Amino acid sequence: MITLVENNIMGLIGAFVGIAILIGISTQILGNSVSDCSALAGYDSTTPASSTGWAGQCEDNNTQTQQAFSLLVIVLIVVAAVVILTVVKLL
């Protein structure tokens, strides 16, 4: 019984560490991958979110990239909460 619980905790801790490493590496690789949309036709320098055409699509892609990173951080928080609750349950 204890071996099963220990394996479960190790799996959760492994998931936590894996997601943390994924976030760290992807931030280094993709952190600066947002595109400079200012050179594209349709770019609105006063309000970049109001850009049209290719520049508008470029701004949308940048926003989606930032939201994907936010989602990864939320997943990491959820996994950490599950690990903590599992450990507390054992006490």
Biotite code that builds the C-alpha atoms (Angstrom):
import biotite.structure as struc

atoms = struc.array([
    struc.Atom([0.000, 0.000, 0.000], chain_id="A", res_id=1, res_name="MET", atom_name="CA", element="C"),
    struc.Atom([2.736, 2.478, 0.950], chain_id="A", res_id=2, res_name="ILE", atom_name="CA", element="C"),
    struc.Atom([4.746, 1.577, -2.149], chain_id="A", res_id=3, res_name="THR", atom_name="CA", element="C"),
    struc.Atom([1.744, 2.405, -4.338], chain_id="A", res_id=4, res_name="LEU", atom_name="CA", element="C"),
    struc.Atom([1.315, 5.790, -2.647], chain_id="A", res_id=5, res_name="VAL", atom_name="CA", element="C"),
    struc.Atom([5.037, 6.525, -2.898], chain_id="A", res_id=6, res_name="GLU", atom_name="CA", element="C"),
    struc.Atom([4.976, 5.714, -6.605], chain_id="A", res_id=7, res_name="ASN", atom_name="CA", element="C"),
    struc.Atom([1.985, 8.012, -7.044], chain_id="A", res_id=8, res_name="ASN", atom_name="CA", element="C"),
    struc.Atom([3.771, 10.872, -5.274], chain_id="A", res_id=9, res_name="ILE", atom_name="CA", element="C"),
    struc.Atom([6.939, 10.302, -7.287], chain_id="A", res_id=10, res_name="MET", atom_name="CA", element="C"),
    struc.Atom([4.889, 10.421, -10.478], chain_id="A", res_id=11, res_name="GLY", atom_name="CA", element="C"),
    struc.Atom([3.301, 13.704, -9.421], chain_id="A", res_id=12, res_name="LEU", atom_name="CA", element="C"),
    struc.Atom([6.641, 15.168, -8.433], chain_id="A", res_id=13, res_name="ILE", atom_name="CA", element="C"),
    struc.Atom([8.071, 14.006, -11.756], chain_id="A", res_id=14, res_name="GLY", atom_name="CA", element="C"),
    struc.Atom([5.210, 15.724, -13.579], chain_id="A", res_id=15, res_name="ALA", atom_name="CA", element="C"),
    struc.Atom([5.830, 18.918, -11.607], chain_id="A", res_id=16, res_name="PHE", atom_name="CA", element="C"),
    struc.Atom([9.559, 18.904, -12.359], chain_id="A", res_id=17, res_name="VAL", atom_name="CA", element="C"),
    struc.Atom([8.919, 18.051, -16.009], chain_id="A", res_id=18, res_name="GLY", atom_name="CA", element="C"),
    struc.Atom([6.469, 20.904, -16.465], chain_id="A", res_id=19, res_name="ILE", atom_name="CA", element="C"),
    struc.Atom([8.809, 23.306, -14.661], chain_id="A", res_id=20, res_name="ALA", atom_name="CA", element="C"),
    struc.Atom([11.684, 22.288, -16.958], chain_id="A", res_id=21, res_name="ILE", atom_name="CA", element="C"),
    struc.Atom([9.398, 22.622, -19.985], chain_id="A", res_id=22, res_name="LEU", atom_name="CA", element="C"),
    struc.Atom([8.419, 26.137, -18.949], chain_id="A", res_id=23, res_name="ILE", atom_name="CA", element="C"),
    struc.Atom([12.032, 27.104, -18.281], chain_id="A", res_id=24, res_name="GLY", atom_name="CA", element="C"),
    struc.Atom([13.354, 25.808, -21.584], chain_id="A", res_id=25, res_name="ILE", atom_name="CA", element="C"),
    struc.Atom([10.445, 27.071, -23.651], chain_id="A", res_id=26, res_name="SER", atom_name="CA", element="C"),
    struc.Atom([10.755, 30.514, -22.085], chain_id="A", res_id=27, res_name="THR", atom_name="CA", element="C"),
    struc.Atom([14.405, 30.633, -23.112], chain_id="A", res_id=28, res_name="GLN", atom_name="CA", element="C"),
    struc.Atom([13.695, 29.390, -26.632], chain_id="A", res_id=29, res_name="ILE", atom_name="CA", element="C"),
    struc.Atom([10.367, 31.029, -27.360], chain_id="A", res_id=30, res_name="LEU", atom_name="CA", element="C"),
    struc.Atom([10.480, 33.969, -24.971], chain_id="A", res_id=31, res_name="GLY", atom_name="CA", element="C"),
    struc.Atom([11.743, 36.291, -27.670], chain_id="A", res_id=32, res_name="ASN", atom_name="CA", element="C"),
    struc.Atom([9.881, 34.619, -30.498], chain_id="A", res_id=33, res_name="SER", atom_name="CA", element="C"),
    struc.Atom([7.120, 37.184, -30.678], chain_id="A", res_id=34, res_name="VAL", atom_name="CA", element="C"),
    struc.Atom([7.372, 38.919, -33.992], chain_id="A", res_id=35, res_name="SER", atom_name="CA", element="C"),
    struc.Atom([8.092, 42.561, -34.647], chain_id="A", res_id=36, res_name="ASP", atom_name="CA", element="C"),
    struc.Atom([4.951, 43.572, -36.497], chain_id="A", res_id=37, res_name="CYS", atom_name="CA", element="C"),
    struc.Atom([5.862, 47.233, -36.975], chain_id="A", res_id=38, res_name="SER", atom_name="CA", element="C"),
    struc.Atom([7.293, 46.704, -40.471], chain_id="A", res_id=39, res_name="ALA", atom_name="CA", element="C"),
    struc.Atom([4.160, 45.009, -41.823], chain_id="A", res_id=40, res_name="LEU", atom_name="CA", element="C"),
    struc.Atom([1.492, 46.772, -43.836], chain_id="A", res_id=41, res_name="ALA", atom_name="CA", element="C"),
    struc.Atom([-1.513, 47.772, -41.760], chain_id="A", res_id=42, res_name="GLY", atom_name="CA", element="C"),
    struc.Atom([0.403, 48.308, -38.514], chain_id="A", res_id=43, res_name="TYR", atom_name="CA", element="C"),
    struc.Atom([-1.137, 50.915, -36.210], chain_id="A", res_id=44, res_name="ASP", atom_name="CA", element="C"),
    struc.Atom([1.669, 52.464, -34.138], chain_id="A", res_id=45, res_name="SER", atom_name="CA", element="C"),
    struc.Atom([-0.681, 54.237, -31.724], chain_id="A", res_id=46, res_name="THR", atom_name="CA", element="C"),
    struc.Atom([-2.699, 51.122, -30.881], chain_id="A", res_id=47, res_name="THR", atom_name="CA", element="C"),
    struc.Atom([-0.946, 47.938, -32.080], chain_id="A", res_id=48, res_name="PRO", atom_name="CA", element="C"),
    struc.Atom([-3.970, 45.803, -31.187], chain_id="A", res_id=49, res_name="ALA", atom_name="CA", element="C"),
    struc.Atom([-5.963, 47.770, -33.789], chain_id="A", res_id=50, res_name="SER", atom_name="CA", element="C"),
    struc.Atom([-3.628, 46.789, -36.627], chain_id="A", res_id=51, res_name="SER", atom_name="CA", element="C"),
    struc.Atom([-5.200, 45.354, -39.761], chain_id="A", res_id=52, res_name="THR", atom_name="CA", element="C"),
    struc.Atom([-4.182, 42.841, -42.398], chain_id="A", res_id=53, res_name="GLY", atom_name="CA", element="C"),
    struc.Atom([-0.883, 41.034, -41.929], chain_id="A", res_id=54, res_name="TRP", atom_name="CA", element="C"),
    struc.Atom([0.076, 43.245, -39.011], chain_id="A", res_id=55, res_name="ALA", atom_name="CA", element="C"),
    struc.Atom([-3.208, 42.412, -37.278], chain_id="A", res_id=56, res_name="GLY", atom_name="CA", element="C"),
    struc.Atom([-2.593, 38.696, -37.750], chain_id="A", res_id=57, res_name="GLN", atom_name="CA", element="C"),
    struc.Atom([0.946, 39.137, -36.438], chain_id="A", res_id=58, res_name="CYS", atom_name="CA", element="C"),
    struc.Atom([-0.356, 40.868, -33.298], chain_id="A", res_id=59, res_name="GLU", atom_name="CA", element="C"),
    struc.Atom([-2.933, 38.089, -32.822], chain_id="A", res_id=60, res_name="ASP", atom_name="CA", element="C"),
    struc.Atom([-0.177, 35.459, -33.020], chain_id="A", res_id=61, res_name="ASN", atom_name="CA", element="C"),
    struc.Atom([1.879, 37.338, -30.435], chain_id="A", res_id=62, res_name="ASN", atom_name="CA", element="C"),
    struc.Atom([-1.112, 37.455, -28.089], chain_id="A", res_id=63, res_name="THR", atom_name="CA", element="C"),
    struc.Atom([-1.792, 33.738, -28.505], chain_id="A", res_id=64, res_name="GLN", atom_name="CA", element="C"),
    struc.Atom([1.860, 32.911, -27.753], chain_id="A", res_id=65, res_name="THR", atom_name="CA", element="C"),
    struc.Atom([1.689, 34.889, -24.516], chain_id="A", res_id=66, res_name="GLN", atom_name="CA", element="C"),
    struc.Atom([-1.578, 33.198, -23.538], chain_id="A", res_id=67, res_name="GLN", atom_name="CA", element="C"),
    struc.Atom([-0.061, 29.750, -24.142], chain_id="A", res_id=68, res_name="ALA", atom_name="CA", element="C"),
    struc.Atom([2.719, 30.518, -21.659], chain_id="A", res_id=69, res_name="PHE", atom_name="CA", element="C"),
    struc.Atom([0.138, 31.706, -19.141], chain_id="A", res_id=70, res_name="SER", atom_name="CA", element="C"),
    struc.Atom([-1.704, 28.404, -19.519], chain_id="A", res_id=71, res_name="LEU", atom_name="CA", element="C"),
    struc.Atom([1.494, 26.430, -18.866], chain_id="A", res_id=72, res_name="LEU", atom_name="CA", element="C"),
    struc.Atom([2.041, 28.330, -15.620], chain_id="A", res_id=73, res_name="VAL", atom_name="CA", element="C"),
    struc.Atom([-1.538, 27.548, -14.539], chain_id="A", res_id=74, res_name="ILE", atom_name="CA", element="C"),
    struc.Atom([-0.967, 23.845, -15.280], chain_id="A", res_id=75, res_name="VAL", atom_name="CA", element="C"),
    struc.Atom([2.192, 23.951, -13.151], chain_id="A", res_id=76, res_name="LEU", atom_name="CA", element="C"),
    struc.Atom([0.261, 25.521, -10.260], chain_id="A", res_id=77, res_name="ILE", atom_name="CA", element="C"),
    struc.Atom([-2.457, 22.854, -10.491], chain_id="A", res_id=78, res_name="VAL", atom_name="CA", element="C"),
    struc.Atom([0.100, 20.024, -10.466], chain_id="A", res_id=79, res_name="VAL", atom_name="CA", element="C"),
    struc.Atom([1.847, 21.617, -7.475], chain_id="A", res_id=80, res_name="ALA", atom_name="CA", element="C"),
    struc.Atom([-1.488, 21.823, -5.644], chain_id="A", res_id=81, res_name="ALA", atom_name="CA", element="C"),
    struc.Atom([-2.187, 18.144, -6.348], chain_id="A", res_id=82, res_name="VAL", atom_name="CA", element="C"),
    struc.Atom([1.260, 17.180, -5.022], chain_id="A", res_id=83, res_name="VAL", atom_name="CA", element="C"),
    struc.Atom([0.744, 19.243, -1.864], chain_id="A", res_id=84, res_name="ILE", atom_name="CA", element="C"),
    struc.Atom([-2.727, 17.788, -1.251], chain_id="A", res_id=85, res_name="LEU", atom_name="CA", element="C"),
    struc.Atom([-1.420, 14.247, -1.752], chain_id="A", res_id=86, res_name="THR", atom_name="CA", element="C"),
    struc.Atom([1.389, 14.802, 0.743], chain_id="A", res_id=87, res_name="VAL", atom_name="CA", element="C"),
    struc.Atom([-0.989, 16.393, 3.282], chain_id="A", res_id=88, res_name="VAL", atom_name="CA", element="C"),
    struc.Atom([-3.338, 13.431, 2.881], chain_id="A", res_id=89, res_name="LYS", atom_name="CA", element="C"),
    struc.Atom([-0.497, 11.102, 3.888], chain_id="A", res_id=90, res_name="LEU", atom_name="CA", element="C"),
    struc.Atom([0.151, 13.013, 7.103], chain_id="A", res_id=91, res_name="LEU", atom_name="CA", element="C"),
])
